[in-house]
Amino acid sequence: MPLHLSKLKSLQVLVGAKFLLGGHGGSRMDDLGEAQNLYGSLSILELQNVVDRREAAKAKMREKNHVEKLSLEWSESSADNSQTERDILDDLHPHTNIKELRITGYRGKKFPNWLADPLFLKLVKLSLRNCKDCDTLPALGQLPSLKILSIRGMHRITKVTEEFYGSSSSKKSFNSLEELEFAYMSKWKQWHVLGNGEFPTLKNLSIKNCPELSVEIPIQLEGMKQIERLSIVDCNSLTSFPFSILLSTLNTIYISGCQKLKLKAPVGYCNMLLEDLRVEECECIDDVSPELLPRARKLSVESCHNLTRFLIPTATESLFIWNCMNVEKLSVACGGTQMTSLSIAQCRKLKCLPERMQELLPSLKEMYLFNCPEVEFFPEGGLPSNLQVLQIVNCKKLVIGRKEWHLQRLPCLIELVIEEILACENWELPSSIQRLTIDSLKTLSSQHLKSLTSLQYLRIANLPQIQSLLEPGRLPSSLSELHLYRHHELHSLGLCHLTSLQSLHIGNCHNLQSLSESALPSSLSKLTIYDCPNLQSLSKSVLPSSLSELDISHCPNLQSLLVKGMPSSLSKLSISNCPLLTPLLEFDKGEYWPNIAQIPIIDIDLKFL
């Protein structure tokens, strides 16, 4: 903002202004006062440079009736001038047309009365941030249109009292509020409720990093008849959570970092059915069972390191367990569940999967197992027959015994991912598989691959026999996408026989030096090559006429591109970390530029030309 804005006589309208007060080249309150035609948003920064209320009054904030969003911000300062700060904020009273207001870094002990004025009929969003010296909250409950309220970083607040709700008895407090957030209130201990039906329209309540808040949260929720989402994070004084008295309108609960929280059996029956329940980093939780948690379609339990027993509730449709280091047993409640997705990761003491999975989890379609090194077997009877996706990564004991998986009995299986395979024997797969990812397999029968007549996606890593596997007739012709990764034995390609292949990715193949004319099929539309340090050239006419995307990265010895043979269909060219090519591709100067300039998207070293 110019220092003397008032000198710009021809200025008609200024939208989205930002005033930085004081300092060399900074604005003054006089300048702001002369700017009458401000529209939309206005930010006033460095308010600690305002001397007194007389200077603040020069801004003429009450006259700026077109400003809808206002941000008032003080920077850090060690000065102790609480009354002056309040006087300054008092004279920055905005016009009642304001819709959004944000106050940051205010250093007064109390807020001026105008902040809670019910004449702000259009104010829908209010944010108070890092007002560290304030010891009371303003009476915001009577703001008639307020929908979103965020209070953060007010470290001297110890109580939220009746004053917060306002004094009117004619209507309920916070009559329009939909979202309420309290965060980083390090000394907040008590939250008083009136019991008069306050917060009647509240849908989202978030309480974060309020370590001394000891009152049981559900008591505050009783008047919130429309509450849908509850989030409680890093509130270490929270010791219990009686789910049974929560409102049935709740569909999402997120609890994290509440180190003293223990789950207790409810006094009465809990008929709540949540869409999503997430419990994270609660060290005192040692048991999960249907008696302790409300029913939830999606249940996620993460980093609860004292958890040893887990009984899957019957209503659970999707379960995610991550980094629960002491869980040894996972069971399904009597009667089974309608679960469709099961994900278990970083549970290093887990020894077995739920018994009778085929019977108790008949609807299971997706199962993901990551870093569970002690799991040795699938349960007796095998996996549920409706399983469609199976991913197993770094579960070495389980993979060693994979002959007993009987995957050929899974007629619906369409995606299989298995990594860290150390044994060398093959195993049978169902012909229904469409996506297959395998890593570190010593041998792979081409006969088994050819029998996968529905296979469309294949990703193979670290396979010693890869060169022979790529010979004509070894891979199913149905493949449309192929990824080859970490094959140090691979020195050439011959994929012309894969007539359905559209996307090819080659990475970390250190002995691949060139691509011959027969390397790629005519159907290919996308080619990605990365981390092939010895790749030196692409042979003439190697790129098919159908190619639309070419991406080459981290190939330090690639010396040339046959730009004169680039297909006219190419719409995107990306080259990065190929130092011998970069100067040849330089915009308007490089030797290759005239031949590539017509390509719509050119990305060289992450710069679009």
Buried (B, 14 or more C-beta within 10 A) or exposed (E): BEEEBBEEEEBEEBEEBEBBBBEEEBBBBBBBBBBEEBBEBBBBBBBBBBEEBEBBBBBBBBEBEBBBBBBBBBEEEEEEBBEBBBBBBBBBBBBBBBBBBBBBBBBBBBBBEBBBBBEBEBBBBBBBBBBBBBEBBBBBBBBBBBBBBBBBBBBBBBBBBBBBBBEEEEBBBBBBBBBBBBBBBBBBBEBBBEEEBBBBBBBBBBBBBBBBBBBBBBEBBBBBBEBBBBBBBBBBBBBEBBBBBBBEBBBBBBBBBBBBBBBBEBEEEBEBEBBBBBBBBBBBBBBBBBBBBBBBBBBBBBBBBBBBBBBBBBBBBBBBBBBBBBBBBBBBBEEBBEBBBBBBBBBBBBBBBBBEBBEBBBBBBBBBBBBBBBBBEBBEEBBBEBBBBBBBBBBBEBBEEBEEBBBEEBEEBBBBBBBBBEBEEBBBBBEBBBBBBBBBBBEBBBEEBBBBEEBBBBBBBBBBBBBEBBEEEBBBEBBBBBBBBBBEBBBBBBBBBBEEBBBBBBBBBBBBBBBBEBBBBEBBBBBBBBBBBBBBBBBEEBBBEBBBBBBBBBBBBBEEBBBEBBEEEBEBBBBBBBEEBBEBBEEEEBEBBEBBEEBEEBBBBEEEB
